[in-house]
Amino acid sequence: MLELVVFCVILVAAGYWATMFVMGRRDDVIHGKFVHTEDVFALSAMPTPTPPFPKRPVKAARPAIIQPANTGAKPVNSDALQSLLAAIQQDLKSVA
């Protein structure tokens, strides 16, 4: 049983070594040290990918003073609002 455990540990180590060697991390395999991220990016020959979406267009600034549109509507007084509220309440009572 002990021989089987030792054989499995050696087999896993050999598989790890082969995987690292095939993936191009030979410094890890040979020297047993990890490659620093700055070195990896400095040596990479891959171009930087373009962003998947274009940048949003810049909106034009709004003018400081906006003139309200003159639609000819009369200002609403409180009596009109009170009568509208009474009509809505009456409709709700009739539905319930």
Residue frames as a rotation matrix with the C-alpha (Angstrom) as fourth column:
MET 1
0.568 0.823 0.000 0.00
0.823 -0.568 0.000 0.00
0.000 0.000 -1.000 0.00
LEU 2
0.412 -0.509 -0.755 2.83
0.156 -0.777 0.609 2.38
-0.898 -0.369 -0.241 0.79
GLU 3
-0.650 -0.676 0.347 4.39
0.427 0.053 0.903 1.69
-0.629 0.735 0.255 -2.60
LEU 4
-0.095 0.721 0.687 1.09
0.982 -0.046 0.183 2.59
0.164 0.692 -0.703 -4.27
VAL 5
0.785 0.356 -0.508 0.92
0.499 -0.849 0.176 5.94
-0.368 -0.391 -0.843 -2.43
VAL 6
-0.048 -0.893 -0.448 4.52
0.059 -0.450 0.891 6.80
-0.997 0.016 0.074 -3.35
PHE 7
-0.658 -0.160 0.736 3.88
0.693 0.255 0.675 5.86
-0.296 0.954 -0.057 -6.97
CYS 8
0.350 0.875 0.333 0.74
0.928 -0.372 0.000 8.07
0.124 0.309 -0.943 -7.07
VAL 9
0.649 -0.188 -0.737 2.64
0.216 -0.883 0.416 11.06
-0.730 -0.430 -0.532 -5.60
ILE 10
-0.488 -0.872 -0.028 5.40
0.147 -0.113 0.983 10.65
-0.860 0.475 0.183 -8.19
LEU 11
-0.427 0.421 0.800 2.79
0.904 0.236 0.358 10.32
-0.038 0.876 -0.481 -10.94
VAL 12
0.695 0.699 -0.169 1.00
0.702 -0.711 -0.050 13.52
-0.155 -0.084 -0.984 -9.85
ALA 13
0.293 -0.678 -0.674 4.34
0.018 -0.701 0.713 15.41
-0.956 -0.221 -0.193 -9.67
ALA 14
-0.701 -0.558 0.444 5.28
0.411 0.193 0.891 14.23
-0.583 0.807 0.094 -13.16
GLY 15
0.003 0.801 0.598 1.89
0.996 -0.058 0.072 15.25
0.092 0.595 -0.798 -14.51
TYR 16
0.768 0.221 -0.601 2.22
0.383 -0.910 0.156 18.71
-0.513 -0.350 -0.784 -12.93
TRP 17
-0.178 -0.928 -0.327 5.72
0.030 -0.337 0.941 19.12
-0.984 0.158 0.088 -14.38
ALA 18
-0.652 -0.046 0.757 4.55
0.711 0.309 0.631 18.06
-0.263 0.950 -0.169 -17.85
THR 19
0.430 0.883 0.187 1.57
0.902 -0.418 -0.105 20.42
-0.015 0.214 -0.977 -17.72
MET 20
0.626 -0.255 -0.737 3.72
0.105 -0.909 0.404 23.39
-0.773 -0.330 -0.542 -16.71
PHE 21
-0.472 -0.877 0.092 6.29
0.169 0.012 0.986 22.54
-0.865 0.481 0.142 -19.37
VAL 22
-0.400 0.412 0.819 3.68
0.915 0.223 0.335 22.28
-0.044 0.883 -0.466 -22.13
MET 23
0.665 0.743 -0.080 2.00
0.744 -0.668 -0.026 25.55
-0.073 -0.042 -0.996 -21.04
GLY 24
0.351 -0.603 0.716 5.30
0.421 -0.581 -0.696 27.40
0.836 0.546 0.050 -21.41
ARG 25
0.812 -0.092 0.576 6.04
-0.512 -0.586 0.628 28.06
0.280 -0.805 -0.523 -17.76
ARG 26
0.533 -0.670 -0.516 9.49
0.321 0.725 -0.610 26.54
0.783 0.160 0.602 -17.96
ASP 27
-0.363 -0.650 0.668 10.90
-0.422 -0.524 -0.739 28.84
0.831 -0.550 -0.084 -15.26
ASP 28
0.317 0.552 0.771 8.44
-0.947 0.135 0.292 27.32
0.058 -0.823 0.566 -12.81
VAL 29
0.961 0.087 -0.264 9.42
-0.112 0.990 -0.083 23.82
0.254 0.110 0.961 -13.88
ILE 30
0.299 -0.937 -0.181 13.18
0.335 0.281 -0.899 24.28
0.893 0.208 0.398 -13.89
HIS 31
-0.618 -0.672 0.408 13.78
-0.052 -0.482 -0.874 26.63
0.785 -0.561 0.263 -10.97
GLY 32
-0.289 0.574 -0.766 10.66
0.884 0.468 0.018 26.09
0.368 -0.672 -0.643 -8.89
LYS 33
-0.720 0.082 -0.689 9.87
0.336 -0.827 -0.450 29.80
-0.607 -0.556 0.568 -8.61
PHE 34
0.283 0.927 0.245 6.83
0.792 -0.082 -0.605 31.70
-0.541 0.365 -0.758 -9.77
VAL 35
-0.517 -0.378 0.768 6.97
0.792 -0.551 0.262 34.14
0.324 0.744 0.585 -12.64
HIS 36
-0.592 0.283 -0.755 6.15
0.340 -0.762 -0.552 37.72
-0.731 -0.583 0.355 -11.61
THR 37
0.376 0.867 0.326 3.19
0.717 -0.050 -0.695 39.32
-0.586 0.495 -0.641 -13.33
GLU 38
0.532 -0.225 -0.817 5.24
-0.410 -0.912 -0.015 42.29
-0.741 0.342 -0.577 -14.56
ASP 39
-0.580 -0.814 0.024 7.57
-0.420 0.324 0.848 39.93
-0.698 0.482 -0.529 -16.41
VAL 40
-0.384 0.507 0.772 4.68
0.666 0.731 -0.149 38.07
-0.640 0.456 -0.618 -18.00
PHE 41
0.686 0.717 -0.126 3.06
0.452 -0.555 -0.699 41.23
-0.571 0.422 -0.704 -19.34
ALA 42
0.268 -0.661 -0.701 6.37
-0.589 -0.688 0.423 42.68
-0.762 0.300 -0.574 -20.52
LEU 43
-0.741 -0.639 0.205 7.16
-0.285 0.576 0.766 39.54
-0.608 0.510 -0.609 -22.52
SER 44
-0.027 0.790 0.613 3.69
0.485 0.547 -0.683 38.94
-0.874 0.279 -0.398 -23.93
ALA 45
-0.941 -0.337 0.026 3.37
0.152 -0.351 0.924 39.48
-0.302 0.874 0.381 -27.65
MET 46
-0.256 0.927 0.274 -0.43
0.966 0.232 0.118 39.58
0.046 0.295 -0.954 -27.63
PRO 47
-0.743 0.063 0.666 -2.01
0.086 -0.978 0.188 42.94
0.663 0.197 0.722 -28.49
THR 48
-0.873 0.486 -0.038 -4.42
-0.054 -0.174 -0.983 44.48
-0.485 -0.857 0.178 -26.05
PRO 49
-0.499 0.750 0.434 -8.01
0.866 0.433 0.250 43.58
-0.001 0.500 -0.866 -26.90
THR 50
-0.794 0.326 0.513 -10.40
-0.121 -0.912 0.393 46.29
0.596 0.250 0.763 -27.99
PRO 51
-0.783 0.566 0.258 -13.30
-0.325 -0.018 -0.946 47.04
-0.531 -0.824 0.198 -25.67
PRO 52
-0.673 0.545 0.499 -16.49
0.682 0.719 0.134 45.18
-0.285 0.431 -0.856 -26.60
PHE 53
0.471 0.875 0.114 -18.62
0.871 -0.440 -0.218 48.34
-0.140 0.202 -0.969 -26.66
PRO 54
-0.228 -0.533 0.815 -17.74
0.607 -0.732 -0.309 51.79
0.762 0.423 0.491 -28.02
LYS 55
-0.821 -0.100 -0.562 -17.55
0.528 -0.507 -0.681 54.71
-0.217 -0.856 0.470 -25.63
ARG 56
0.226 0.971 -0.080 -20.69
0.904 -0.240 -0.354 56.73
-0.363 0.008 -0.932 -25.10
PRO 57
-0.163 -0.252 0.954 -20.92
0.675 -0.733 -0.078 59.97
0.719 0.632 0.290 -27.05
VAL 58
-0.793 -0.159 -0.589 -20.58
0.556 -0.584 -0.591 63.15
-0.250 -0.796 0.551 -25.02
LYS 59
0.245 0.949 0.197 -23.86
0.969 -0.243 -0.034 65.01
0.015 0.200 -0.980 -24.70
ALA 60
-0.368 -0.298 0.881 -23.93
0.415 -0.900 -0.131 68.70
0.832 0.317 0.455 -25.54
ALA 61
-0.860 0.013 -0.509 -24.28
0.479 -0.318 -0.818 71.04
-0.173 -0.948 0.267 -22.58
ARG 62
0.124 0.974 0.190 -27.76
0.974 -0.156 0.164 72.40
0.189 0.165 -0.968 -22.03
PRO 63
-0.272 -0.171 0.947 -28.29
0.162 -0.978 -0.130 76.14
0.949 0.118 0.294 -22.03
ALA 64
-0.956 -0.203 -0.212 -28.39
0.237 -0.108 -0.966 77.71
0.173 -0.973 0.152 -18.57
ILE 65
-0.564 0.811 -0.153 -31.85
-0.417 -0.440 -0.795 79.28
-0.712 -0.384 0.587 -18.97
ILE 66
-0.887 0.378 0.266 -34.60
0.454 0.609 0.650 77.23
0.084 0.697 -0.712 -20.55
GLN 67
-0.723 0.691 -0.012 -37.74
-0.691 -0.723 -0.020 79.11
-0.023 -0.006 1.000 -21.51
PRO 68
-0.570 0.593 0.569 -40.90
0.162 0.759 -0.630 77.18
-0.806 -0.267 -0.529 -20.66
ALA 69
-0.881 0.309 0.357 -43.13
0.393 0.059 0.918 76.46
0.263 0.949 -0.173 -23.61
ASN 70
-0.723 0.680 -0.117 -46.22
-0.509 -0.640 -0.576 78.65
-0.467 -0.357 0.809 -23.68
THR 71
-0.900 0.417 0.125 -49.07
0.424 0.775 0.468 76.20
0.099 0.475 -0.875 -24.24
GLY 72
-0.551 0.726 0.411 -51.79
-0.406 -0.664 0.628 78.60
0.729 0.179 0.661 -23.21
ALA 73
-0.086 0.516 -0.852 -52.82
0.644 0.681 0.348 76.49
0.760 -0.519 -0.391 -20.21
LYS 74
0.399 0.314 0.862 -54.35
-0.412 -0.778 0.474 78.30
0.819 -0.544 -0.181 -17.27
PRO 75
-0.772 -0.619 0.143 -52.79
-0.386 0.279 -0.879 77.91
0.504 -0.734 -0.454 -13.84
VAL 76
-0.069 0.735 -0.674 -54.78
0.381 0.644 0.663 75.51
0.922 -0.211 -0.324 -11.67
ASN 77
-0.275 0.043 0.960 -56.30
-0.752 -0.632 -0.187 76.88
0.599 -0.774 0.206 -8.47
SER 78
-0.951 -0.169 0.258 -57.06
-0.304 0.654 -0.692 74.96
-0.052 -0.737 -0.674 -5.31
ASP 79
-0.113 0.981 0.160 -60.84
-0.705 0.034 -0.708 74.94
-0.700 -0.193 0.687 -5.90
ALA 80
0.383 0.206 -0.901 -60.39
-0.871 0.404 -0.278 73.01
0.307 0.891 0.334 -9.15
LEU 81
-0.595 -0.673 -0.441 -58.11
-0.443 0.731 -0.519 70.52
0.671 -0.113 -0.733 -7.42
GLN 82
-0.779 0.361 0.513 -60.57
-0.447 0.254 -0.858 70.06
-0.440 -0.897 -0.036 -4.56
SER 83
0.287 0.935 -0.207 -63.45
-0.833 0.137 -0.536 69.37
-0.473 0.326 0.819 -6.96
LEU 84
0.136 -0.328 -0.935 -61.27
-0.735 0.599 -0.317 66.89
0.664 0.731 -0.159 -8.89
LEU 85
-0.877 -0.476 0.068 -60.35
-0.374 0.586 -0.719 65.12
0.303 -0.656 -0.692 -5.64
ALA 86
-0.386 0.821 0.422 -64.03
-0.615 0.113 -0.781 64.92
-0.688 -0.560 0.461 -4.64
ALA 87
0.453 0.562 -0.692 -64.93
-0.891 0.284 -0.353 63.43
-0.001 0.777 0.630 -8.02
ILE 88
-0.292 -0.652 -0.700 -62.20
-0.556 0.711 -0.431 60.79
0.778 0.263 -0.570 -7.74
GLN 89
-0.914 -0.025 0.406 -63.29
-0.382 0.398 -0.834 59.87
-0.141 -0.917 -0.373 -4.21
GLN 90
0.023 0.997 0.072 -66.89
-0.785 0.063 -0.616 59.53
-0.619 -0.042 0.784 -5.35
ASP 91
0.341 0.032 -0.939 -65.85
-0.811 0.515 -0.277 57.26
0.475 0.857 0.202 -8.22
LEU 92
-0.690 -0.670 -0.272 -63.83
-0.408 0.672 -0.618 55.09
0.597 -0.316 -0.737 -5.85
LYS 93
-0.677 0.508 0.533 -66.77
-0.511 0.198 -0.837 54.79
-0.530 -0.839 0.125 -3.45
SER 94
0.349 0.870 -0.348 -69.10
-0.875 0.169 -0.454 53.80
-0.336 0.463 0.821 -6.27
VAL 95
0.023 -0.412 -0.911 -66.68
-0.666 0.673 -0.321 51.10
0.745 0.614 -0.259 -7.47
ALA 96
-0.899 -0.438 -0.012 -66.22
-0.267 0.569 -0.778 49.60
0.347 -0.696 -0.629 -3.99
